[in-house]
């Protein structure tokens, strides 16, 4: 007599309840529900006795459509509590459908060797069979049969397990159940799902819990997932992360998976079905079925509201900040923050993220940010990503959404982790206006001015940063900005310079800084805007505020008697304009001026560098060359500083201004070129050319900080041998005094003594002398009284130029750079000692 040998398999799928809130679309992801009674979604409540010591139950039965048709997989659990080994060859299970129709079953490849059950052990065995698609899971019943040669047909029915009519076969959304996978108990639960769509398809992102509640590790390499509708349409799920995953006992892992679905499933409920890959039999054995609520596109999270998502299996709280919009040459620049906070208990490697703005017309525009290699989110610490990009000016930011996706990697597609409403704002002000920054600072734009360099121009924004908090705050070191000229962004690099020597700002204290950039001098500026930004080196800058809609700021007008105050912390000084003149030369003219600078700091300090230029009523400019000074000056110490400018013949000397202020060195100069200086916090002195006062005597000649007297001047011919006339020789005594009220004199002054014969030919000779200290190949006049000096003017042709030897003029010039200023002139007689 033939026996029918059946190996039986069982899925142990115990119902249980997870401490979860359903992730209903439009509800916060971090919400949870309180514990509820276990849902009886299994067949395990019906136990069939095989003998007095052995029981059998069917833990779970699941359906999954595949190539071979609708496949039923079910797992039997057999527990042998006896003292003898149980031979499973005496038992089998007959599956019945509607009207008693029976289906032949096959044993899973992994369980074919399970033929006996040792005493005091439990064995799970999985069967599968293909049923017709018209059969519902509630139509199924399972007859447990034993061979009995004394019974009709040699078999005896030990019991029937009927699938309960009120069960759907699905674990409710956000609740959990235990599956038997690789002979290990794995608890599964839907943790989160997210749906987006375009014109052609829906895209489902699922975060799914896998927790090993068994006693041995489990490789997930042969686990897969499918999405299945109630009508048994099945769609692939990308679960590439499982290929390299092993879950240890008591370990919880949350995996994120994606599926592309047709629009036909919109609004329908589906299930996500975990399955075991039986490659030998070319079937997928379903381990469970977890309900997903009706599929509807996710509602975007409100702007500024926190939204919890899963990244790499850990909960992360995310927030999209306000989007700052700034017009720029027909488009709109967008800047916004995206904040992530790890809500878990361990560090999380931040996945690569992609950000796009999607308009109401379903057009997407990318936003960029600085990506960090191996970036990590530490528990309970937030990280801010500064997003920047551009959208067309016609796009309404407030009707657009921010879409956040993970970056696709090898073997894994990118997936949407969140969608956020955008709250757009145009943060704009004007010159003189201010805004709050980081709640601790108020930033004011004082002016935007244009100034010439030798080859280009610069535009410069002057900023005051006030600490409005009750405690000291660090100086913001990452502020910069860019300019918009007539609505077009200036692409040249900007330079930010702090003017105060401080590392923190006291409560109600102010920090001064400027931001400037070069532009071609031919640029026409009708409308100017300045956009303040914040950013670190080699990272995209974040837009903070736009000061727009204004013309260039005028210079503050000063009278010639008004002193210029340097208010920089660590460099306070008072500057007084002493005198200014223009001196005409043969080919060019020179402007000469002197300043008195006083150190107003409480200790010795470096004076700030000064700079400026001349500007006439036609817009012509002439840069001011200020004498260099590097020594520290004692508190209340004074320095006399001279400056010159070379002026072209077309410069209008009757109507011009001195634009004067502090100076910084221009950035971006080409190698091996002289750096250009940029004037900071300039003021305008309206210049009035006074007649140069020329002394008609040679004593008490005052210039700069010096007083010179020439005495006992005698002229004669310079003769060698008995008859060789080689020029003119002067003998004189001089007094030279230096004004002791100045600690230093900045700028090298020299004295030029010029001999001019008064006959028609005007034979002229000159010689230059340094003051106090002589450089190489120079002769210096020393400080003192009645110091004898001999001067030789060589000219072997002098007798052809001078015949009467009656009178000559001795002119005294103060020489600074190329400027030669006549300070004294007196007519003297040849060969006569003049007092």
ABEGO torsion letter per residue (X at the ends): XBBBBBBBBBBBBBBBBBBBBBBBBGBBAABBBBBBBBBBABAAABBBBABAABBBBBABBBBBBBAAEBBBBBBBBBBBABABBBBAAABBBBBBBBGGBBBBBBBBAAAAABABBBBGBBBBBBBBBBBBAABBAAABBBBBBBBBAABBGGBBBAEBBBBBAABAGBBBBGBBBBBBBGGBBBBBBBABBBBBBBAABBBBBBBBBBBBABABBBBAAABBBBBBBAAGBBBBBBBAAAAABBBBBGBBBBBBBBBBBBAAABGBBBBBBBBBBBAAAGBBBBABBBBBBBBBBBBBBBBGBBBBBBBGGBBBBBBBBBBBBBBBGGBBBBBBBBBBBBABABBBBBBBBBBBBBBAAGBBBBBBBBBBBGBBBBBGBBBBBBBBEBBBAABBAAABBBBBBBBBBBGBBBBBABBBBBBBBBBBBBBGBBBBBGGABBBBBABBBBBBBAABBBBBBBBBBBBABABBBBBBAABBEBBBBGGBBBABBBBBBBABBBABBBBGBBBBBBBBBBBBAABBBABBBBBBBBBBBGBBBBBABBBBGBBBBBBBBBBAABBBBBABBGABBBBBBABBBBBBBAABBBBBBBBBBBBABABBBBBBBBBEBBBBAAGBBBBBBBBBBABBBBBGBBBBBBBBBBBBAABBAABBBBBBBBBBBBBGBBBGBBBBBBBBGBBBBBBBBBBBBBBABABGBBBEABBBBBBGBBBBBBBBEAABBAEBBBBBBBBBBBBAABABBBEBBBBBBBBBBABAAGBBBBBBBBBGBBBBGBBBBBBEBGBBBBBBBBBAAAAAABAAGABBBBBBBBBBEABBBBABBBBBBBGBBBX
